[in-house]
C-alpha cells in the first residue's frame, strides 16, 4: 500500500518562501521595474510549473498538490493560492498601506497554517491545495 503524503512542516514551507523572496529581491535589484512585474508573475505562477514546485519548494523538496485529487498544482490553482501574497506584493509600493497589508496577510496565513491539521493557509483553502514533502 502506498504511503500517504505527509503535509509539509512550517519550517520547510518558510524556508521555501524565503528562497522565493530572495529571488524576487534579486530581480528587483537587477531591474527594478521589470523585476517588480517578474516578481508578481513568479508569485502567481511559480507553483503551477515543474510538477507543483517553484524554485524554493524544489530546493527544500516540497510540492503543491490538489487536496482532492493529489494531482500537481495547476496554473489556475497556483494563481488562486498565491493571489493573497501577490496582492500584498503589488500594494508594497504604496507607503504604509502595502506594508500593512502584506504583514496582515502573512500573520493571517501563519495563524491558519498553525490551526489547520493539514497546514493549509488561506491560499490553500481557496485553491483546495496542500503542500507536501516530495
C-alpha positions as CSV (number, residue, x, y, z in Angstrom):
1,X,0.0,0.0,0.0
2,X,1.5,3.4,-1.0
3,X,2.4,5.7,1.8
4,X,0.1,8.7,2.4
5,X,1.8,12.0,1.5
6,X,3.0,13.9,4.5
7,X,2.0,17.6,4.9
8,X,5.0,19.9,4.9
9,X,6.0,21.5,8.1
10,X,6.0,25.2,8.8
11,X,9.8,25.4,8.9
12,X,10.3,23.9,5.5
13,X,7.5,26.0,4.0
14,X,9.0,29.1,5.5
15,X,12.5,28.2,4.1
16,X,11.0,27.7,0.6
17,X,9.2,31.1,0.8
18,X,12.3,32.9,2.0
19,X,14.2,31.5,-1.0
20,X,11.4,32.7,-3.3
21,X,11.6,36.2,-1.8
22,X,15.4,36.3,-2.1
23,X,15.0,35.5,-5.8
24,X,12.3,38.3,-6.2
25,X,14.5,40.7,-4.3
26,X,17.4,39.9,-6.6
27,X,15.2,40.5,-9.6
28,X,14.1,43.9,-8.1
29,X,17.7,44.9,-7.6
30,X,18.9,43.9,-11.1
31,X,16.0,45.5,-13.0
32,X,13.5,47.4,-10.7
33,X,10.6,47.8,-13.0
34,X,10.8,44.5,-14.8
35,X,11.8,42.8,-11.6
36,X,8.6,44.0,-9.9
37,X,6.4,42.5,-12.6
38,X,8.5,39.4,-12.8
39,X,8.2,39.0,-9.0
40,X,4.4,39.2,-9.2
41,X,4.3,36.7,-12.1
42,X,6.6,34.4,-10.2
43,X,4.5,34.5,-7.1
44,X,1.3,33.9,-9.0
45,X,2.5,31.2,-11.5
46,X,5.5,29.5,-9.9
47,X,3.7,26.6,-8.2
48,X,2.0,25.7,-11.4
49,X,5.2,24.7,-13.2
50,X,7.7,22.0,-12.5
51,X,5.3,19.4,-11.2
52,X,3.8,21.7,-8.5
53,X,7.1,23.1,-7.4
54,X,8.6,26.6,-7.7
55,X,12.3,27.1,-7.2
56,X,12.1,27.5,-3.4
57,X,9.9,24.4,-3.0
58,X,12.2,22.4,-5.3
59,X,15.3,23.2,-3.3
60,X,13.7,22.2,0.0
61,X,11.9,19.2,-1.5
62,X,8.2,20.3,-1.2
63,X,5.4,20.0,-3.7
64,X,1.9,21.6,-4.1
65,X,-0.9,19.2,-4.9
66,X,-4.6,19.3,-5.1
67,X,-6.1,18.3,-1.8
68,X,-8.9,16.5,-3.6
69,X,-7.1,14.5,-6.3
70,X,-3.4,14.7,-5.2
71,X,-2.5,15.9,-8.8
72,X,0.2,18.5,-9.1
73,X,-0.8,22.1,-8.7
74,X,-2.1,23.6,-12.0
75,X,-1.5,27.2,-13.2
76,X,-5.1,28.1,-12.2
77,X,-4.5,26.6,-8.7
78,X,-1.2,28.5,-8.4
79,X,-2.8,31.8,-9.3
80,X,-5.7,31.2,-6.8
81,X,-3.4,30.0,-3.9
82,X,-0.9,32.8,-4.3
83,X,-3.2,35.7,-5.1
84,X,-3.2,36.9,-1.5
85,X,0.5,37.2,-1.4
86,X,0.7,38.7,-4.9
87,X,-1.8,41.4,-3.9
88,X,0.3,42.3,-0.9
89,X,3.4,42.4,-3.1
90,X,1.5,44.5,-5.6
91,X,0.5,47.0,-2.9
92,X,4.0,47.1,-1.5
93,X,4.8,50.2,-3.5
94,X,2.1,52.2,-1.7
95,X,3.6,53.6,1.6
96,X,2.0,52.2,4.8
97,X,-0.9,50.5,3.0
98,X,1.2,48.0,1.2
99,X,3.3,47.2,4.2
100,X,0.3,46.8,6.5
101,X,-1.5,44.6,4.0
102,X,1.4,42.2,3.5
103,X,2.1,41.9,7.2
104,X,-1.7,41.3,7.9
105,X,-1.8,38.6,5.2
106,X,1.3,36.9,6.5
107,X,0.0,36.9,10.1
108,X,-3.4,35.5,9.0
109,X,-1.8,32.8,6.8
110,X,0.6,31.9,9.7
111,X,-2.3,31.5,12.1
112,X,-4.3,29.4,9.6
113,X,-1.3,27.1,9.0
114,X,-0.9,26.5,12.7
115,X,-4.7,26.0,13.2
116,X,-5.3,23.6,10.3
117,X,-4.5,19.9,10.7
118,X,-3.2,19.8,7.1
119,X,-1.2,23.0,7.4
120,X,-3.4,24.8,4.8
121,X,-3.0,28.6,4.6
122,X,-5.7,30.9,3.2
123,X,-4.5,30.5,-0.4
124,X,-4.6,26.7,0.0
125,X,-8.1,26.8,1.3
126,X,-9.2,29.0,-1.7
127,X,-7.4,26.8,-4.3
128,X,-8.0,23.5,-2.5
129,X,-4.3,22.6,-2.5
130,X,-1.9,21.2,0.1
131,X,1.9,21.4,0.4
132,X,3.5,18.0,0.9
133,X,7.0,16.7,1.3
134,X,8.2,15.4,-2.0
